[in-house]
């Protein structure tokens, strides 16, 4: 059995600046694109960093879980469900996928729903100095014998003492701390970390530039900086067409960016021939890369070659 992406959706509706509402809409759209009901979901993970009113308790995941109606009552016929926040900046979604796969692989969870996205804590859609696009995304994961699952998560982080990337200055905010946020964005070039982590993943997956050039592999590389996708392709020696980012009109959706890139690649038809899809997420503090195999991976055993998913956890 391998973990598969059952469905995915994004939401950037303009009538609300609430992450809670946007994440709920993305989740519902995601479920609507599948044959899975809320009663079958056993896990919900939220990776969004910036949220309404800077709420930290209760967990944002619990608030979204309640809105969607996942596992609110323990009764016969309903799957017990639990939820939690997993925040790791731009790379949070990839960490969440790796975490959810541990539960899916053992059969403890049949379906896991992951939500991502960000908004200014004031819930205003456009705030000067806030660099991220207001919106949300959702990914539904399940297990199936017809998928090869995900590979090992590769990560890189900056060395030394890391400066805070977002904070609330209480002296400046005063009584408005709930709706205030200062963000230090783009202080470091993410290209070095991103290239290093992709190389690690490419080596473990046994890929080369021909795999990308001929469509057997595709790299999903959301752009945290202007020109990032093209620069990354050049740094890695890949054809620009094999590196898929986020549509420029969307801006920087931060934690939801990998889902935007995945849907962009799917709509472009690039996933039809790809046996390996590399998910990349990066900001100026960390980078992560994760290989996904929509079809069973080919594993050589002695003189025999058989199709099998990767063993996880």
Buried (B, 14 or more C-beta within 10 A) or exposed (E): BBBBBBBBBBBBBEEBBBBBBBBBBBBBBBBEBBEBEBEBBBBBBBBBBBBBBBBEEEBBBBBBBBBBBBBEEEEEEBBEBBBBBBBBBBBBBBBBBBBBBEBBBEEEBBBBBBBBBBBBBBBEBEBEEBBBBBBBBBBBBBBEEEBBBBBBBBBBBBEEEEEEBBEBEEEEBEEEBBBBBBBEBBEBEBBBBBBBBBBBBBEEBEBEBEBBEEBBBBBBBBBBBEEBBBBBBBBBEBEEEBBBBBEEEBBBBBBBBBBBBBBBBBEEEBBEEBBBBBBBBBBBBBBBBBBBBBBBBEEEEEEEEEEBBBEBE
